[in-house]
Amino acid sequence: MKFDLRTVVAPLVGLTVLVLVVQQTLGALRASGSWAPANSTPVIRPENPYGRLDRMLAQRPAPATGSFRDPFGYLVAPVVHTTRPRTSTGTPPPVEPPRPTLTSVIYEAEDPRATIRFEGRDFTVRENSLFADFTVVSIRPGEVVVQRDGQQTVLRLARKGE
């Protein structure tokens, strides 16, 4: 059998590295106190920093003389009865339907568009398009004409500060 140095060197290097790793680990465990022998001396715990406050709160205070307001009680508010004036006809006043708001206009001669806000939603519209129950009649720079139930309304862009 032929003895080759290359076949012996690799296992020796591996064994040497393993021994060094084990020595380093054991030294670190001893230095941290994790592997230190258990002391027979009792462990002295520091005093609780809130112990004095807990003891003070546990004592019952002497009853106070005088009247105090209950901080958790509610005061009774006076009840005010109001009556609404009635109309002579008994019919409620007419309610104006919500009106759309013009927010922007992108005016290009061949394809103008506008953004209209109505009932909390934004609609991007073109001429002759429908949104909600409106029809867009025309879009011009700064204004849009919409129609609802045969009645036309002109929406104008708000100026800055309005």
C-alpha positions in Angstrom: 0.0 0.0 0.0 1.3 3.3 -1.0 1.2 6.1 1.5 0.1 9.5 0.0 0.5 12.7 1.9 -2.5 14.3 0.1 -5.0 11.8 1.6 -3.8 12.4 5.1 -3.5 16.3 5.0 -7.2 17.0 4.4 -8.6 15.0 7.4 -5.9 16.5 9.6 -6.7 20.0 8.6 -10.4 19.3 9.2 -9.7 17.8 12.7 -7.5 20.7 13.6 -10.3 23.2 12.7 -12.9 21.2 14.6 -10.7 21.2 17.8 -10.1 25.0 17.5 -13.9 25.6 17.1 -14.7 23.5 20.2 -12.0 25.2 22.3 -13.3 28.7 21.3 -16.9 27.7 22.1 -16.0 26.2 25.5 -13.9 29.3 26.4 -16.8 31.6 25.4 -19.3 29.6 27.5 -17.0 29.7 30.6 -16.4 33.4 30.1 -20.1 34.2 29.9 -20.9 32.2 33.1 -23.2 29.8 31.4 -21.0 26.8 32.4 -19.9 28.2 35.7 -20.7 26.0 38.7 -23.8 26.9 40.6 -23.0 29.0 43.7 -24.6 28.1 47.0 -25.1 31.7 47.9 -28.7 33.0 47.6 -29.5 35.4 44.9 -30.3 38.9 46.3 -33.0 40.5 44.2 -33.2 44.3 44.1 -36.1 46.0 45.8 -39.1 46.6 43.5 -39.0 50.3 42.6 -42.8 50.4 42.6 -43.2 48.5 45.9 -43.5 51.6 48.0 -46.2 53.1 45.7 -48.1 49.8 45.7 -48.1 49.8 49.5 -49.3 53.4 49.7 -52.1 52.7 47.3 -53.2 49.6 49.2 -53.8 51.6 52.4 -57.3 52.9 52.8 -57.5 56.6 53.1 -59.4 58.2 56.0 -62.9 59.3 55.0 -62.9 62.9 54.0 -65.2 65.4 55.5 -67.1 67.5 53.0 -68.9 66.7 49.8 -67.2 65.7 46.7 -68.6 65.5 43.2 -68.8 62.1 41.6 -66.3 62.3 38.7 -68.0 59.3 37.0 -71.6 60.6 37.3 -73.3 62.5 34.6 -75.0 65.8 35.2 -78.6 65.8 33.9 -78.9 68.4 31.1 -82.0 70.4 31.0 -84.4 69.2 28.3 -85.4 71.9 25.8 -88.4 71.2 23.7 -88.6 73.1 20.5 -91.3 73.1 17.9 -90.9 73.7 14.2 -93.1 76.3 12.6 -95.6 74.7 10.3 -96.3 75.9 6.9 -99.8 76.8 6.2 -100.1 74.4 3.3 -98.5 71.5 5.2 -96.2 70.6 2.3 -92.5 70.6 2.9 -90.4 73.0 0.9 -89.0 71.6 -2.3 -85.6 70.0 -2.0 -83.0 71.0 -4.6 -81.4 67.9 -6.1 -77.6 67.7 -5.7 -75.7 69.5 -8.4 -72.5 68.2 -10.1 -69.3 70.1 -9.7 -66.8 70.7 -12.6 -63.3 69.9 -11.4 -61.2 70.1 -14.6 -61.4 70.5 -18.3 -58.9 69.1 -20.8 -59.7 71.0 -23.9 -58.4 69.7 -27.2 -60.2 70.7 -30.4 -60.7 67.1 -31.6 -61.5 65.4 -28.3 -62.3 67.6 -25.3 -62.8 65.9 -21.9 -63.8 67.0 -18.4 -63.8 65.6 -14.9 -67.1 66.1 -12.9 -67.6 65.3 -9.3 -71.1 64.1 -8.4 -72.4 62.4 -5.2 -68.8 61.6 -4.0 -67.6 60.1 -7.2 -65.5 61.5 -10.0 -66.6 61.0 -13.6 -64.4 61.5 -16.7 -66.7 62.6 -19.5 -66.7 63.5 -23.2 -69.3 65.2 -25.3 -72.5 63.1 -25.6 -71.5 60.8 -22.8 -73.6 59.8 -19.9 -72.9 59.9 -16.1 -75.3 59.3 -13.3 -78.5 60.5 -15.0 -76.9 63.4 -16.9 -76.0 63.8 -20.5 -73.0 65.9 -21.5 -74.1 68.3 -24.2 -70.9 70.3 -24.8 -67.5 70.9 -23.4 -65.9 74.3 -23.8 -62.8 75.8 -22.1 -63.8 76.5 -18.5 -67.4 75.1 -18.7 -69.5 72.1 -19.5 -73.1 72.0 -20.4 -75.1 69.0 -19.0 -78.7 68.0 -19.5 -81.0 66.2 -17.0 -84.7 65.5 -17.7 -84.7 68.0 -20.5 -83.2 70.8 -18.3 -79.7 72.1 -19.2 -77.3 73.2 -16.6 -74.0 75.1 -17.2 -71.1 73.9 -14.9 -68.2 76.3 -14.6 -64.8 75.8 -13.2 -64.3 77.4 -9.8 -61.8 80.2 -9.7 -58.9 80.0 -7.3 -59.9 80.8 -3.8 -63.6 79.9 -4.3 
